[in-house]
Amino acid sequence: MSTLTTATTRPGAVLADLLHTPTAGRARVRDAALVVGGAALTGIAAQIAVPVPGSPVPVTGQTFAALLVGASLGAGRGLLSLLVYALVGMAGMPWFAEGASGATAPSFGYVIGMMLAATAVGALARRGGDRGMVRTVGTMAVGSAIIYAVGVPYLALSLDISLSDAVAAGLTPFLLGDALKVALAMGLLPTAWRLLDRRG
């Protein structure tokens, strides 16, 4: 018997829903493992960091991982996963960008934004927003916009700088990297659906 159910029989599914769970108890265990795994993936990706001259915010794999977690797990599990990531980091786990922890960094607003973005991306993915290249671009763009909509004003307040200065420091230097991340997701997510459909 296959351990996967197909996307064609689950039109409202996200990738994580394709894992076969015959009982409610096993489904809860699966969901808990996915939530913890998503938090760990985000924490690991956050350590891939490149400092940006003149900005307190580095380029990291953190936002890409958060958007993938949302798309793969769906809104509820995606939110819980990023919430676990945020709470554990606030409690002292050094798995925010560049090994940071706590909630005092000027870049913490991006972590808050990632929780909201994972929720939105997960909701869009459940409506098919990750099953084609064009849809995936739109879904990832919405998620990125949410992260910046929270992170940039938070940066301005934390550093007591103008919003335009915060945009220059916390948004503009990252647009090229975000475009590359969207391009990667554009290939990765639809391909995952096609491969899983063939195995179903």
C-alpha positions as CSV (number, residue, x, y, z in Angstrom):
1,M,0.0,0.0,0.0
2,S,1.3,3.5,-0.8
3,T,2.3,5.7,2.1
4,L,1.2,8.8,0.1
5,T,-2.2,10.0,-1.0
6,T,-2.2,11.9,-4.2
7,A,-2.8,15.6,-4.8
8,T,-5.5,14.8,-7.3
9,T,-7.6,13.2,-4.6
10,R,-6.8,15.9,-2.1
11,P,-7.3,19.2,-4.0
12,G,-7.2,21.2,-0.8
13,A,-4.1,19.5,0.5
14,V,-0.6,20.8,1.3
15,L,2.5,18.7,0.8
16,A,2.5,17.5,4.5
17,D,-1.0,16.2,4.1
18,L,0.2,13.6,1.6
19,L,1.9,11.7,4.4
20,H,-0.4,8.7,5.2
21,T,-1.8,8.7,8.7
22,P,-4.4,6.0,9.3
23,T,-5.3,7.0,12.8
24,A,-6.0,10.3,14.6
25,G,-3.3,9.5,17.2
26,R,-0.7,9.0,14.5
27,A,-1.8,12.2,12.8
28,R,-1.2,14.2,16.0
29,V,2.3,12.7,16.3
30,R,3.0,13.5,12.7
31,D,1.8,17.0,13.1
32,A,3.9,17.6,16.2
33,A,7.0,16.2,14.4
34,L,6.3,18.4,11.4
35,V,5.9,21.5,13.6
36,V,9.2,20.8,15.5
37,G,11.0,19.9,12.3
38,G,9.9,23.1,10.6
39,A,11.2,25.2,13.5
40,A,14.5,23.3,13.4
41,L,14.8,23.8,9.7
42,T,14.2,27.5,10.1
43,G,16.8,27.7,12.9
44,I,19.4,25.8,10.8
45,A,18.7,28.0,7.7
46,A,19.1,31.1,9.8
47,Q,22.8,30.2,10.3
48,I,23.4,30.6,6.6
49,A,24.0,34.4,7.0
50,V,25.9,37.0,5.0
51,P,26.4,40.4,6.7
52,V,25.2,43.4,4.7
53,P,27.4,46.5,5.0
54,G,25.4,49.3,6.7
55,S,22.6,47.1,7.8
56,P,21.9,45.3,11.1
57,V,20.0,42.6,9.2
58,P,22.1,39.9,7.3
59,V,21.0,38.0,4.3
60,T,20.0,34.6,5.5
61,G,18.2,31.4,4.5
62,Q,15.8,32.0,7.4
63,T,13.0,33.7,5.5
64,F,13.2,31.2,2.6
65,A,12.9,28.3,5.2
66,A,9.9,30.0,6.9
67,L,8.1,30.4,3.6
68,L,8.8,26.8,2.6
69,V,7.5,25.7,6.0
70,G,4.3,27.6,5.6
71,A,3.7,26.3,2.0
72,S,4.6,22.7,3.0
73,L,2.8,22.4,6.3
74,G,-0.2,24.7,5.8
75,A,-1.4,27.7,7.7
76,G,-2.0,26.1,11.2
77,R,1.1,24.0,11.4
78,G,3.2,26.7,9.7
79,L,2.2,29.2,12.3
80,L,2.8,26.8,15.1
81,S,6.2,25.9,13.7
82,L,7.3,29.5,13.4
83,L,5.8,30.2,16.9
84,V,7.9,27.4,18.3
85,Y,11.0,28.8,16.5
86,A,10.3,32.3,18.0
87,L,9.6,31.2,21.5
88,V,12.6,28.9,21.8
89,G,14.8,31.6,20.4
90,M,13.4,34.1,22.8
91,A,14.1,31.6,25.6
92,G,17.8,31.6,24.7
93,M,18.3,29.0,21.9
94,P,21.0,30.7,19.7
95,W,19.2,29.9,16.4
96,F,18.1,33.3,15.2
97,A,20.2,34.8,12.4
98,E,24.0,34.7,13.1
99,G,23.4,32.6,16.3
100,A,21.5,35.3,18.1
101,S,18.7,34.7,20.6
102,G,16.3,36.8,22.7
103,A,13.8,39.4,21.5
104,T,15.9,42.6,21.8
105,A,17.6,42.6,18.3
106,P,16.4,45.2,15.9
107,S,15.7,42.4,13.4
108,F,13.2,40.6,15.7
109,G,10.4,42.1,13.7
110,Y,11.3,39.9,10.8
111,V,10.7,36.9,13.0
112,I,7.3,38.2,13.9
113,G,6.6,38.8,10.2
114,M,7.7,35.2,9.4
115,M,5.0,33.8,11.7
116,L,2.3,35.8,9.8
117,A,3.9,35.1,6.4
118,A,4.0,31.3,7.1
119,T,0.3,31.5,7.9
120,A,-0.6,33.4,4.8
121,V,1.6,31.3,2.5
122,G,0.1,28.1,4.1
123,A,-3.4,29.3,3.4
124,L,-2.6,30.2,-0.2
125,A,-0.8,26.8,-0.7
126,R,-4.0,25.0,0.4
127,R,-5.7,26.8,-2.4
128,G,-3.2,25.6,-4.9
129,G,-0.8,28.5,-4.6
130,D,2.3,26.2,-4.7
131,R,1.3,23.9,-7.6
132,G,2.5,25.9,-10.6
133,M,5.4,28.2,-11.2
134,V,3.3,31.4,-11.7
135,R,1.2,30.7,-8.6
136,T,4.3,29.9,-6.5
137,V,5.9,33.3,-7.5
138,G,2.7,35.1,-6.3
139,T,2.5,33.1,-3.1
140,M,6.2,33.7,-2.2
141,A,5.9,37.3,-3.1
142,V,2.9,37.7,-0.7
143,G,4.9,36.0,2.1
144,S,7.9,38.2,1.5
145,A,5.8,41.3,1.5
146,I,4.3,40.4,4.9
147,I,7.7,39.8,6.4
148,Y,8.9,43.2,5.3
149,A,5.7,44.9,6.3
150,V,6.4,43.9,9.9
151,G,10.2,43.8,9.9
152,V,10.9,47.2,8.4
153,P,8.7,49.3,10.7
154,Y,10.0,47.3,13.7
155,L,13.6,48.1,12.6
156,A,12.8,51.8,12.4
157,L,11.3,51.8,15.9
158,S,14.1,49.7,17.4
159,L,16.9,51.9,15.9
160,D,14.9,55.2,16.2
161,I,15.4,55.9,12.5
162,S,13.1,57.1,9.8
163,L,11.0,54.7,7.8
164,S,12.9,55.6,4.6
165,D,16.2,54.8,6.4
166,A,14.7,51.5,7.6
167,V,13.7,50.6,4.0
168,A,17.2,51.4,2.8
169,A,18.8,49.3,5.5
170,G,16.2,46.5,5.9
171,L,14.5,46.0,2.5
172,T,16.4,47.4,-0.5
173,P,19.6,45.3,-0.1
174,F,17.6,42.1,0.1
175,L,15.5,42.4,-3.0
176,L,17.9,40.5,-5.3
177,G,18.3,37.7,-2.8
178,D,14.6,37.5,-2.4
179,A,14.1,37.2,-6.2
180,L,16.6,34.3,-6.2
181,K,14.7,32.6,-3.3
182,V,11.4,33.0,-5.2
183,A,13.0,31.5,-8.3
184,L,14.2,28.5,-6.2
185,A,10.8,28.0,-4.7
186,M,9.2,28.3,-8.2
187,G,11.2,25.2,-9.2
188,L,11.1,23.3,-5.9
189,L,7.5,23.3,-4.9
190,P,5.7,22.5,-8.2
191,T,8.3,19.8,-8.8
192,A,7.7,18.2,-5.4
193,W,3.9,18.0,-6.3
194,R,4.6,16.4,-9.6
195,L,7.0,13.8,-8.0
196,L,4.5,13.0,-5.3
197,D,1.6,12.7,-7.7
198,R,3.6,10.1,-9.7
199,R,4.3,8.1,-6.6
200,G,0.7,8.1,-5.4
